[in-house]
């Protein structure tokens, strides 16, 4: 039986564990109120007049500086009906940073004057024909010396867009890539676990250190069937003292 088939055979057990909450999901967090965003964001990053402002809420509460910036961009993109475009532009910019050491260094160099950063980012946005939401946001980051956080902000922004689309990222870690059929079976299994209203977005990760088996992370849950974990459990069992009276 393949790895994905083995996971499917344990579907009822997994469902019971999930319902019982024994896979340790994080505590539910209330929706982030827009007034809790960074002061610099609420002060400088406005996209609509108060009278006509569209009521929009983030689908997922994010915290910390990068979470606040990502939430602000999400709200602006939804209000301007450019969410998909902004997502594409932001991811494209991150890829450009990875391919250009010079550009990457520029975003991280805090010795570059604010005016220089703003001018450069404005020119880049104009040449790339970025949407106003993306352009305004990047200019804000340039002004506040936060360009170095673009990649982290993009990751948090992706969490919001996935939640908006009803997508749940599932990461399966194996020693070697899953064959197409087993990948399909695993995705179907996870879809059954999540139920209707959610769509699984499967990502494969290779990690020889788990020795074999697989580890599946989806939502905020982890299902560990790796040989490494089983070996550790066996080791702990063998190290336990033997109760002679029980023999």
Rosetta constraint file for C-alpha pairs under 8 A:
AtomPair CA 1 CA 5 HARMONIC 5.84 0.50
AtomPair CA 1 CA 6 HARMONIC 6.22 0.50
AtomPair CA 2 CA 6 HARMONIC 6.10 0.50
AtomPair CA 2 CA 182 HARMONIC 6.83 0.50
AtomPair CA 3 CA 7 HARMONIC 6.34 0.50
AtomPair CA 3 CA 182 HARMONIC 7.14 0.50
AtomPair CA 3 CA 213 HARMONIC 6.64 0.50
AtomPair CA 3 CA 214 HARMONIC 7.25 0.50
AtomPair CA 4 CA 8 HARMONIC 6.24 0.50
AtomPair CA 4 CA 182 HARMONIC 5.23 0.50
AtomPair CA 4 CA 183 HARMONIC 6.96 0.50
AtomPair CA 4 CA 185 HARMONIC 5.90 0.50
AtomPair CA 4 CA 186 HARMONIC 4.89 0.50
AtomPair CA 5 CA 9 HARMONIC 6.30 0.50
AtomPair CA 5 CA 182 HARMONIC 7.15 0.50
AtomPair CA 5 CA 185 HARMONIC 6.89 0.50
AtomPair CA 5 CA 186 HARMONIC 7.47 0.50
AtomPair CA 6 CA 10 HARMONIC 6.69 0.50
AtomPair CA 7 CA 11 HARMONIC 6.51 0.50
AtomPair CA 7 CA 186 HARMONIC 7.33 0.50
AtomPair CA 7 CA 189 HARMONIC 7.69 0.50
AtomPair CA 8 CA 185 HARMONIC 7.75 0.50
AtomPair CA 8 CA 186 HARMONIC 7.29 0.50
AtomPair CA 8 CA 189 HARMONIC 5.86 0.50
AtomPair CA 10 CA 14 HARMONIC 6.26 0.50
AtomPair CA 11 CA 15 HARMONIC 6.11 0.50
AtomPair CA 11 CA 189 HARMONIC 7.27 0.50
AtomPair CA 11 CA 193 HARMONIC 7.54 0.50
AtomPair CA 12 CA 16 HARMONIC 6.28 0.50
AtomPair CA 13 CA 17 HARMONIC 6.20 0.50
AtomPair CA 14 CA 18 HARMONIC 6.11 0.50
AtomPair CA 14 CA 193 HARMONIC 7.87 0.50
AtomPair CA 15 CA 19 HARMONIC 6.17 0.50
AtomPair CA 15 CA 193 HARMONIC 6.33 0.50
AtomPair CA 16 CA 20 HARMONIC 6.03 0.50
AtomPair CA 17 CA 21 HARMONIC 6.09 0.50
AtomPair CA 17 CA 22 HARMONIC 5.39 0.50
AtomPair CA 17 CA 23 HARMONIC 6.40 0.50
AtomPair CA 18 CA 22 HARMONIC 6.39 0.50
AtomPair CA 18 CA 23 HARMONIC 6.17 0.50
AtomPair CA 21 CA 25 HARMONIC 6.79 0.50
AtomPair CA 23 CA 221 HARMONIC 5.75 0.50
AtomPair CA 23 CA 222 HARMONIC 6.53 0.50
AtomPair CA 23 CA 223 HARMONIC 7.71 0.50
AtomPair CA 24 CA 220 HARMONIC 7.99 0.50
AtomPair CA 24 CA 221 HARMONIC 6.77 0.50
AtomPair CA 25 CA 220 HARMONIC 5.27 0.50
AtomPair CA 25 CA 221 HARMONIC 5.73 0.50
AtomPair CA 26 CA 220 HARMONIC 6.69 0.50
AtomPair CA 29 CA 61 HARMONIC 6.49 0.50
AtomPair CA 30 CA 61 HARMONIC 6.57 0.50
AtomPair CA 31 CA 57 HARMONIC 7.68 0.50
AtomPair CA 31 CA 58 HARMONIC 6.99 0.50
AtomPair CA 31 CA 59 HARMONIC 7.43 0.50
AtomPair CA 31 CA 60 HARMONIC 6.47 0.50
AtomPair CA 31 CA 61 HARMONIC 4.98 0.50
AtomPair CA 32 CA 36 HARMONIC 7.07 0.50
AtomPair CA 32 CA 57 HARMONIC 7.91 0.50
AtomPair CA 32 CA 58 HARMONIC 6.99 0.50
AtomPair CA 32 CA 60 HARMONIC 7.64 0.50
AtomPair CA 32 CA 61 HARMONIC 4.94 0.50
AtomPair CA 32 CA 62 HARMONIC 7.02 0.50
AtomPair CA 33 CA 37 HARMONIC 7.63 0.50
AtomPair CA 33 CA 57 HARMONIC 7.95 0.50
AtomPair CA 34 CA 42 HARMONIC 7.96 0.50
AtomPair CA 34 CA 72 HARMONIC 7.87 0.50
AtomPair CA 35 CA 42 HARMONIC 7.08 0.50
AtomPair CA 37 CA 41 HARMONIC 6.41 0.50
AtomPair CA 37 CA 42 HARMONIC 6.29 0.50
AtomPair CA 37 CA 68 HARMONIC 5.34 0.50
AtomPair CA 37 CA 69 HARMONIC 7.62 0.50
AtomPair CA 37 CA 72 HARMONIC 7.39 0.50
AtomPair CA 38 CA 42 HARMONIC 6.45 0.50
AtomPair CA 38 CA 65 HARMONIC 7.21 0.50
AtomPair CA 38 CA 68 HARMONIC 6.39 0.50
AtomPair CA 38 CA 69 HARMONIC 7.65 0.50
AtomPair CA 39 CA 43 HARMONIC 6.00 0.50
AtomPair CA 40 CA 44 HARMONIC 5.84 0.50
AtomPair CA 40 CA 45 HARMONIC 7.78 0.50
AtomPair CA 41 CA 45 HARMONIC 5.10 0.50
AtomPair CA 41 CA 69 HARMONIC 7.39 0.50
AtomPair CA 41 CA 72 HARMONIC 7.26 0.50
AtomPair CA 42 CA 46 HARMONIC 7.02 0.50
AtomPair CA 44 CA 140 HARMONIC 7.68 0.50
AtomPair CA 45 CA 72 HARMONIC 7.81 0.50
AtomPair CA 45 CA 136 HARMONIC 7.86 0.50
AtomPair CA 45 CA 137 HARMONIC 7.48 0.50
AtomPair CA 45 CA 140 HARMONIC 7.50 0.50
AtomPair CA 46 CA 76 HARMONIC 7.97 0.50
AtomPair CA 47 CA 76 HARMONIC 6.23 0.50
AtomPair CA 47 CA 79 HARMONIC 7.92 0.50
AtomPair CA 48 CA 52 HARMONIC 6.82 0.50
AtomPair CA 48 CA 53 HARMONIC 5.42 0.50
AtomPair CA 48 CA 54 HARMONIC 7.99 0.50
AtomPair CA 49 CA 53 HARMONIC 5.73 0.50
AtomPair CA 54 CA 79 HARMONIC 6.33 0.50
AtomPair CA 56 CA 75 HARMONIC 6.44 0.50
AtomPair CA 56 CA 78 HARMONIC 7.45 0.50
AtomPair CA 56 CA 79 HARMONIC 7.22 0.50
AtomPair CA 57 CA 75 HARMONIC 7.13 0.50
AtomPair CA 58 CA 71 HARMONIC 6.58 0.50
AtomPair CA 58 CA 74 HARMONIC 7.26 0.50
AtomPair CA 58 CA 75 HARMONIC 6.87 0.50
AtomPair CA 58 CA 160 HARMONIC 7.10 0.50
AtomPair CA 59 CA 160 HARMONIC 6.34 0.50
AtomPair CA 59 CA 163 HARMONIC 5.98 0.50
AtomPair CA 59 CA 164 HARMONIC 5.92 0.50
AtomPair CA 60 CA 159 HARMONIC 7.81 0.50
AtomPair CA 60 CA 160 HARMONIC 6.07 0.50
AtomPair CA 60 CA 163 HARMONIC 6.71 0.50
AtomPair CA 62 CA 67 HARMONIC 4.74 0.50
AtomPair CA 62 CA 68 HARMONIC 6.66 0.50
AtomPair CA 62 CA 71 HARMONIC 7.15 0.50
AtomPair CA 62 CA 156 HARMONIC 7.65 0.50
AtomPair CA 63 CA 67 HARMONIC 4.86 0.50
AtomPair CA 63 CA 68 HARMONIC 6.16 0.50
AtomPair CA 64 CA 68 HARMONIC 6.16 0.50
AtomPair CA 65 CA 69 HARMONIC 6.35 0.50
AtomPair CA 66 CA 70 HARMONIC 6.06 0.50
AtomPair CA 66 CA 149 HARMONIC 7.16 0.50
AtomPair CA 66 CA 152 HARMONIC 6.46 0.50
AtomPair CA 66 CA 153 HARMONIC 4.95 0.50
AtomPair CA 66 CA 156 HARMONIC 6.99 0.50
AtomPair CA 67 CA 71 HARMONIC 6.05 0.50
AtomPair CA 67 CA 153 HARMONIC 6.75 0.50
AtomPair CA 67 CA 156 HARMONIC 5.95 0.50
AtomPair CA 67 CA 157 HARMONIC 7.76 0.50
AtomPair CA 68 CA 72 HARMONIC 6.19 0.50
AtomPair CA 69 CA 73 HARMONIC 6.30 0.50
AtomPair CA 69 CA 153 HARMONIC 6.68 0.50
AtomPair CA 70 CA 74 HARMONIC 6.12 0.50
AtomPair CA 70 CA 153 HARMONIC 5.45 0.50
AtomPair CA 70 CA 154 HARMONIC 7.04 0.50
AtomPair CA 70 CA 156 HARMONIC 5.89 0.50
AtomPair CA 70 CA 157 HARMONIC 4.81 0.50
AtomPair CA 71 CA 75 HARMONIC 6.22 0.50
AtomPair CA 71 CA 157 HARMONIC 6.96 0.50
AtomPair CA 71 CA 160 HARMONIC 7.60 0.50
AtomPair CA 72 CA 76 HARMONIC 6.32 0.50
AtomPair CA 73 CA 77 HARMONIC 6.05 0.50
AtomPair CA 73 CA 133 HARMONIC 7.40 0.50
AtomPair CA 73 CA 134 HARMONIC 7.73 0.50
AtomPair CA 73 CA 137 HARMONIC 6.79 0.50
AtomPair CA 73 CA 157 HARMONIC 7.70 0.50
AtomPair CA 74 CA 78 HARMONIC 6.13 0.50
AtomPair CA 74 CA 83 HARMONIC 7.13 0.50
AtomPair CA 74 CA 157 HARMONIC 6.83 0.50
AtomPair CA 74 CA 160 HARMONIC 7.24 0.50
AtomPair CA 74 CA 161 HARMONIC 7.77 0.50
AtomPair CA 75 CA 79 HARMONIC 6.15 0.50
AtomPair CA 76 CA 80 HARMONIC 6.23 0.50
AtomPair CA 76 CA 133 HARMONIC 6.33 0.50
AtomPair CA 77 CA 81 HARMONIC 5.92 0.50
AtomPair CA 77 CA 82 HARMONIC 5.04 0.50
AtomPair CA 77 CA 83 HARMONIC 4.74 0.50
AtomPair CA 77 CA 86 HARMONIC 6.61 0.50
AtomPair CA 77 CA 133 HARMONIC 6.09 0.50
AtomPair CA 78 CA 82 HARMONIC 6.21 0.50
AtomPair CA 78 CA 83 HARMONIC 5.47 0.50
AtomPair CA 80 CA 133 HARMONIC 7.54 0.50
AtomPair CA 82 CA 86 HARMONIC 5.98 0.50
AtomPair CA 82 CA 131 HARMONIC 7.69 0.50
AtomPair CA 82 CA 133 HARMONIC 7.83 0.50
AtomPair CA 83 CA 87 HARMONIC 6.13 0.50
AtomPair CA 83 CA 161 HARMONIC 7.80 0.50
AtomPair CA 84 CA 88 HARMONIC 6.21 0.50
AtomPair CA 85 CA 89 HARMONIC 6.11 0.50
AtomPair CA 85 CA 131 HARMONIC 7.39 0.50
AtomPair CA 86 CA 90 HARMONIC 6.01 0.50
AtomPair CA 86 CA 130 HARMONIC 7.96 0.50
AtomPair CA 86 CA 131 HARMONIC 6.91 0.50
AtomPair CA 86 CA 133 HARMONIC 7.18 0.50
AtomPair CA 86 CA 134 HARMONIC 5.86 0.50
AtomPair CA 87 CA 91 HARMONIC 6.19 0.50
AtomPair CA 87 CA 157 HARMONIC 7.77 0.50
AtomPair CA 87 CA 158 HARMONIC 7.42 0.50
AtomPair CA 87 CA 161 HARMONIC 7.82 0.50
AtomPair CA 88 CA 92 HARMONIC 6.01 0.50
AtomPair CA 89 CA 93 HARMONIC 6.17 0.50
AtomPair CA 89 CA 130 HARMONIC 6.72 0.50
AtomPair CA 89 CA 134 HARMONIC 7.32 0.50
AtomPair CA 90 CA 94 HARMONIC 6.37 0.50
AtomPair CA 90 CA 134 HARMONIC 7.41 0.50
AtomPair CA 90 CA 154 HARMONIC 6.45 0.50
AtomPair CA 91 CA 95 HARMONIC 6.28 0.50
AtomPair CA 91 CA 154 HARMONIC 6.78 0.50
AtomPair CA 92 CA 96 HARMONIC 6.20 0.50
AtomPair CA 93 CA 97 HARMONIC 6.28 0.50
AtomPair CA 94 CA 98 HARMONIC 6.46 0.50
AtomPair CA 94 CA 150 HARMONIC 7.16 0.50
AtomPair CA 94 CA 151 HARMONIC 5.93 0.50
AtomPair CA 94 CA 154 HARMONIC 7.72 0.50
AtomPair CA 95 CA 99 HARMONIC 6.36 0.50
AtomPair CA 96 CA 100 HARMONIC 6.04 0.50
AtomPair CA 96 CA 103 HARMONIC 7.90 0.50
AtomPair CA 97 CA 101 HARMONIC 6.78 0.50
AtomPair CA 97 CA 103 HARMONIC 5.79 0.50
AtomPair CA 97 CA 104 HARMONIC 4.82 0.50
AtomPair CA 98 CA 104 HARMONIC 6.86 0.50
AtomPair CA 100 CA 104 HARMONIC 6.15 0.50
AtomPair CA 101 CA 105 HARMONIC 5.98 0.50
AtomPair CA 102 CA 106 HARMONIC 6.19 0.50
AtomPair CA 103 CA 107 HARMONIC 6.41 0.50
AtomPair CA 104 CA 108 HARMONIC 6.61 0.50
AtomPair CA 105 CA 109 HARMONIC 6.06 0.50
AtomPair CA 106 CA 112 HARMONIC 7.72 0.50
AtomPair CA 107 CA 147 HARMONIC 5.02 0.50
AtomPair CA 107 CA 148 HARMONIC 5.06 0.50
AtomPair CA 108 CA 147 HARMONIC 6.64 0.50
AtomPair CA 108 CA 148 HARMONIC 4.51 0.50
AtomPair CA 109 CA 148 HARMONIC 7.88 0.50
AtomPair CA 110 CA 145 HARMONIC 6.58 0.50
AtomPair CA 112 CA 116 HARMONIC 6.60 0.50
AtomPair CA 112 CA 117 HARMONIC 6.64 0.50
AtomPair CA 113 CA 117 HARMONIC 6.41 0.50
AtomPair CA 114 CA 118 HARMONIC 6.16 0.50
AtomPair CA 114 CA 142 HARMONIC 6.58 0.50
AtomPair CA 114 CA 143 HARMONIC 5.51 0.50
AtomPair CA 114 CA 144 HARMONIC 7.75 0.50
AtomPair CA 114 CA 145 HARMONIC 7.24 0.50
AtomPair CA 115 CA 119 HARMONIC 6.08 0.50
AtomPair CA 115 CA 143 HARMONIC 7.48 0.50
AtomPair CA 116 CA 120 HARMONIC 6.14 0.50
AtomPair CA 117 CA 121 HARMONIC 6.12 0.50
AtomPair CA 117 CA 142 HARMONIC 5.51 0.50
AtomPair CA 117 CA 143 HARMONIC 7.28 0.50
AtomPair CA 118 CA 122 HARMONIC 5.96 0.50
AtomPair CA 118 CA 139 HARMONIC 5.60 0.50
AtomPair CA 118 CA 142 HARMONIC 5.35 0.50
AtomPair CA 118 CA 143 HARMONIC 6.25 0.50
AtomPair CA 119 CA 123 HARMONIC 6.23 0.50
AtomPair CA 120 CA 124 HARMONIC 6.23 0.50
AtomPair CA 121 CA 125 HARMONIC 6.11 0.50
AtomPair CA 121 CA 138 HARMONIC 6.91 0.50
AtomPair CA 121 CA 139 HARMONIC 6.41 0.50
AtomPair CA 121 CA 142 HARMONIC 7.26 0.50
AtomPair CA 122 CA 126 HARMONIC 6.16 0.50
AtomPair CA 122 CA 135 HARMONIC 6.95 0.50
AtomPair CA 122 CA 139 HARMONIC 6.67 0.50
AtomPair CA 123 CA 127 HARMONIC 6.09 0.50
AtomPair CA 124 CA 128 HARMONIC 6.07 0.50
AtomPair CA 125 CA 129 HARMONIC 5.82 0.50
AtomPair CA 125 CA 130 HARMONIC 5.16 0.50
AtomPair CA 125 CA 135 HARMONIC 5.78 0.50
AtomPair CA 126 CA 130 HARMONIC 6.45 0.50
AtomPair CA 130 CA 134 HARMONIC 6.24 0.50
AtomPair CA 130 CA 135 HARMONIC 6.08 0.50
AtomPair CA 131 CA 135 HARMONIC 6.13 0.50
AtomPair CA 132 CA 136 HARMONIC 5.82 0.50
AtomPair CA 133 CA 137 HARMONIC 6.10 0.50
AtomPair CA 134 CA 138 HARMONIC 6.11 0.50
AtomPair CA 135 CA 139 HARMONIC 6.13 0.50
AtomPair CA 136 CA 140 HARMONIC 6.19 0.50
AtomPair CA 137 CA 141 HARMONIC 6.35 0.50
AtomPair CA 138 CA 142 HARMONIC 6.15 0.50
AtomPair CA 138 CA 147 HARMONIC 7.46 0.50
AtomPair CA 139 CA 143 HARMONIC 6.13 0.50
AtomPair CA 140 CA 144 HARMONIC 6.19 0.50
AtomPair CA 141 CA 145 HARMONIC 5.93 0.50
AtomPair CA 141 CA 146 HARMONIC 4.66 0.50
AtomPair CA 141 CA 147 HARMONIC 5.29 0.50
AtomPair CA 142 CA 146 HARMONIC 6.08 0.50
AtomPair CA 142 CA 147 HARMONIC 5.62 0.50
AtomPair CA 146 CA 150 HARMONIC 7.33 0.50
AtomPair CA 149 CA 153 HARMONIC 6.05 0.50
AtomPair CA 150 CA 154 HARMONIC 5.99 0.50
AtomPair CA 151 CA 155 HARMONIC 6.39 0.50
AtomPair CA 152 CA 156 HARMONIC 6.47 0.50
AtomPair CA 153 CA 157 HARMONIC 6.01 0.50
AtomPair CA 154 CA 158 HARMONIC 6.13 0.50
AtomPair CA 155 CA 159 HARMONIC 6.56 0.50
AtomPair CA 156 CA 160 HARMONIC 6.70 0.50
AtomPair CA 157 CA 161 HARMONIC 6.38 0.50
AtomPair CA 158 CA 162 HARMONIC 5.98 0.50
AtomPair CA 159 CA 163 HARMONIC 6.19 0.50
AtomPair CA 160 CA 164 HARMONIC 6.06 0.50
AtomPair CA 161 CA 165 HARMONIC 6.23 0.50
AtomPair CA 162 CA 166 HARMONIC 6.08 0.50
AtomPair CA 162 CA 167 HARMONIC 4.85 0.50
AtomPair CA 162 CA 168 HARMONIC 6.76 0.50
AtomPair CA 162 CA 169 HARMONIC 7.93 0.50
AtomPair CA 163 CA 167 HARMONIC 5.73 0.50
AtomPair CA 163 CA 168 HARMONIC 7.15 0.50
AtomPair CA 166 CA 197 HARMONIC 6.57 0.50
AtomPair CA 166 CA 198 HARMONIC 4.93 0.50
AtomPair CA 166 CA 199 HARMONIC 6.04 0.50
AtomPair CA 167 CA 198 HARMONIC 5.58 0.50
AtomPair CA 167 CA 199 HARMONIC 4.57 0.50
AtomPair CA 167 CA 200 HARMONIC 5.81 0.50
AtomPair CA 167 CA 201 HARMONIC 6.39 0.50
AtomPair CA 168 CA 198 HARMONIC 6.61 0.50
AtomPair CA 168 CA 199 HARMONIC 5.97 0.50
AtomPair CA 168 CA 200 HARMONIC 5.07 0.50
AtomPair CA 168 CA 201 HARMONIC 5.88 0.50
AtomPair CA 168 CA 218 HARMONIC 6.78 0.50
AtomPair CA 168 CA 219 HARMONIC 5.96 0.50
AtomPair CA 169 CA 200 HARMONIC 6.09 0.50
AtomPair CA 169 CA 201 HARMONIC 4.80 0.50
AtomPair CA 169 CA 202 HARMONIC 6.07 0.50
AtomPair CA 169 CA 203 HARMONIC 7.30 0.50
AtomPair CA 169 CA 218 HARMONIC 5.88 0.50
AtomPair CA 169 CA 219 HARMONIC 6.55 0.50
AtomPair CA 170 CA 200 HARMONIC 6.56 0.50
AtomPair CA 170 CA 201 HARMONIC 5.91 0.50
AtomPair CA 170 CA 202 HARMONIC 4.82 0.50
AtomPair CA 170 CA 203 HARMONIC 6.05 0.50
AtomPair CA 170 CA 216 HARMONIC 6.90 0.50
AtomPair CA 170 CA 217 HARMONIC 5.49 0.50
AtomPair CA 170 CA 218 HARMONIC 4.17 0.50
AtomPair CA 170 CA 219 HARMONIC 6.95 0.50
AtomPair CA 171 CA 202 HARMONIC 5.98 0.50
AtomPair CA 171 CA 203 HARMONIC 4.79 0.50
AtomPair CA 171 CA 204 HARMONIC 5.79 0.50
AtomPair CA 171 CA 205 HARMONIC 6.77 0.50
AtomPair CA 171 CA 216 HARMONIC 5.76 0.50
AtomPair CA 171 CA 217 HARMONIC 5.10 0.50
AtomPair CA 171 CA 218 HARMONIC 6.38 0.50
AtomPair CA 172 CA 202 HARMONIC 7.37 0.50
AtomPair CA 172 CA 203 HARMONIC 6.32 0.50
AtomPair CA 172 CA 204 HARMONIC 5.07 0.50
AtomPair CA 172 CA 205 HARMONIC 6.01 0.50
AtomPair CA 172 CA 214 HARMONIC 6.70 0.50
AtomPair CA 172 CA 215 HARMONIC 5.66 0.50
AtomPair CA 172 CA 216 HARMONIC 4.48 0.50
AtomPair CA 172 CA 217 HARMONIC 6.40 0.50
AtomPair CA 173 CA 204 HARMONIC 6.06 0.50
AtomPair CA 173 CA 205 HARMONIC 4.61 0.50
AtomPair CA 173 CA 206 HARMONIC 5.58 0.50
AtomPair CA 173 CA 207 HARMONIC 6.36 0.50
AtomPair CA 173 CA 214 HARMONIC 5.51 0.50
AtomPair CA 173 CA 215 HARMONIC 5.07 0.50
AtomPair CA 173 CA 216 HARMONIC 6.42 0.50
AtomPair CA 174 CA 178 HARMONIC 7.41 0.50
AtomPair CA 174 CA 204 HARMONIC 7.69 0.50
AtomPair CA 174 CA 205 HARMONIC 6.48 0.50
AtomPair CA 174 CA 206 HARMONIC 5.24 0.50
AtomPair CA 174 CA 207 HARMONIC 5.96 0.50
AtomPair CA 174 CA 208 HARMONIC 7.26 0.50
AtomPair CA 174 CA 210 HARMONIC 7.29 0.50
AtomPair CA 174 CA 212 HARMONIC 6.63 0.50
AtomPair CA 174 CA 213 HARMONIC 6.44 0.50
AtomPair CA 174 CA 214 HARMONIC 4.87 0.50
AtomPair CA 174 CA 215 HARMONIC 6.85 0.50
AtomPair CA 175 CA 206 HARMONIC 5.46 0.50
AtomPair CA 175 CA 207 HARMONIC 5.29 0.50
AtomPair CA 175 CA 208 HARMONIC 4.59 0.50
AtomPair CA 175 CA 209 HARMONIC 7.58 0.50
AtomPair CA 175 CA 210 HARMONIC 6.83 0.50
AtomPair CA 175 CA 211 HARMONIC 6.50 0.50
AtomPair CA 175 CA 212 HARMONIC 5.74 0.50
AtomPair CA 175 CA 213 HARMONIC 7.57 0.50
AtomPair CA 175 CA 214 HARMONIC 7.72 0.50
AtomPair CA 176 CA 206 HARMONIC 6.13 0.50
AtomPair CA 176 CA 207 HARMONIC 7.90 0.50
AtomPair CA 176 CA 208 HARMONIC 7.67 0.50
AtomPair CA 177 CA 204 HARMONIC 7.16 0.50
AtomPair CA 177 CA 205 HARMONIC 7.83 0.50
AtomPair CA 177 CA 206 HARMONIC 6.78 0.50
AtomPair CA 178 CA 182 HARMONIC 6.12 0.50
AtomPair CA 178 CA 183 HARMONIC 5.69 0.50
AtomPair CA 178 CA 204 HARMONIC 7.88 0.50
AtomPair CA 179 CA 183 HARMONIC 6.14 0.50
AtomPair CA 180 CA 184 HARMONIC 6.15 0.50
AtomPair CA 181 CA 185 HARMONIC 6.26 0.50
AtomPair CA 182 CA 186 HARMONIC 6.02 0.50
AtomPair CA 183 CA 187 HARMONIC 6.16 0.50
AtomPair CA 184 CA 188 HARMONIC 6.21 0.50
AtomPair CA 185 CA 189 HARMONIC 6.14 0.50
AtomPair CA 186 CA 190 HARMONIC 6.23 0.50
AtomPair CA 187 CA 191 HARMONIC 6.08 0.50
AtomPair CA 187 CA 200 HARMONIC 6.83 0.50
AtomPair CA 187 CA 202 HARMONIC 6.79 0.50
AtomPair CA 188 CA 192 HARMONIC 6.26 0.50
AtomPair CA 189 CA 193 HARMONIC 6.40 0.50
AtomPair CA 190 CA 194 HARMONIC 6.17 0.50
AtomPair CA 190 CA 200 HARMONIC 7.04 0.50
AtomPair CA 191 CA 195 HARMONIC 5.94 0.50
AtomPair CA 191 CA 196 HARMONIC 7.85 0.50
AtomPair CA 191 CA 198 HARMONIC 7.65 0.50
AtomPair CA 191 CA 199 HARMONIC 6.86 0.50
AtomPair CA 191 CA 200 HARMONIC 6.04 0.50
AtomPair CA 194 CA 198 HARMONIC 6.45 0.50
AtomPair CA 208 CA 212 HARMONIC 7.55 0.50
AtomPair CA 209 CA 228 HARMONIC 7.54 0.50
AtomPair CA 210 CA 214 HARMONIC 7.66 0.50
AtomPair CA 210 CA 226 HARMONIC 5.81 0.50
AtomPair CA 210 CA 227 HARMONIC 6.30 0.50
AtomPair CA 210 CA 228 HARMONIC 4.93 0.50
AtomPair CA 210 CA 229 HARMONIC 7.57 0.50
AtomPair CA 211 CA 226 HARMONIC 7.11 0.50
AtomPair CA 211 CA 227 HARMONIC 5.71 0.50
AtomPair CA 211 CA 228 HARMONIC 5.72 0.50
AtomPair CA 212 CA 226 HARMONIC 5.65 0.50
AtomPair CA 212 CA 227 HARMONIC 5.07 0.50
AtomPair CA 212 CA 228 HARMONIC 7.18 0.50
AtomPair CA 213 CA 225 HARMONIC 5.60 0.50
AtomPair CA 213 CA 226 HARMONIC 4.26 0.50
AtomPair CA 213 CA 227 HARMONIC 5.55 0.50
AtomPair CA 214 CA 224 HARMONIC 6.58 0.50
AtomPair CA 214 CA 225 HARMONIC 5.20 0.50
AtomPair CA 214 CA 226 HARMONIC 4.77 0.50
AtomPair CA 214 CA 227 HARMONIC 7.90 0.50
AtomPair CA 215 CA 222 HARMONIC 7.21 0.50
AtomPair CA 215 CA 223 HARMONIC 5.87 0.50
AtomPair CA 215 CA 224 HARMONIC 4.46 0.50
AtomPair CA 215 CA 225 HARMONIC 5.63 0.50
AtomPair CA 215 CA 226 HARMONIC 5.88 0.50
AtomPair CA 216 CA 222 HARMONIC 5.74 0.50
AtomPair CA 216 CA 223 HARMONIC 5.12 0.50
AtomPair CA 216 CA 224 HARMONIC 6.32 0.50
AtomPair CA 217 CA 221 HARMONIC 5.72 0.50
AtomPair CA 217 CA 222 HARMONIC 4.48 0.50
AtomPair CA 217 CA 223 HARMONIC 6.41 0.50
AtomPair CA 218 CA 222 HARMONIC 6.57 0.50
AtomPair CA 224 CA 229 HARMONIC 7.25 0.50
AtomPair CA 225 CA 229 HARMONIC 7.23 0.50
AtomPair CA 225 CA 230 HARMONIC 7.37 0.50
AtomPair CA 226 CA 230 HARMONIC 6.45 0.50
AtomPair CA 227 CA 231 HARMONIC 5.94 0.50
AtomPair CA 228 CA 232 HARMONIC 6.32 0.50
AtomPair CA 229 CA 233 HARMONIC 6.24 0.50
AtomPair CA 230 CA 234 HARMONIC 6.17 0.50
AtomPair CA 231 CA 235 HARMONIC 6.08 0.50
AtomPair CA 232 CA 236 HARMONIC 6.21 0.50
AtomPair CA 233 CA 237 HARMONIC 6.23 0.50
AtomPair CA 234 CA 238 HARMONIC 6.18 0.50
AtomPair CA 235 CA 239 HARMONIC 6.18 0.50
AtomPair CA 236 CA 240 HARMONIC 6.44 0.50
AtomPair CA 243 CA 247 HARMONIC 7.27 0.50
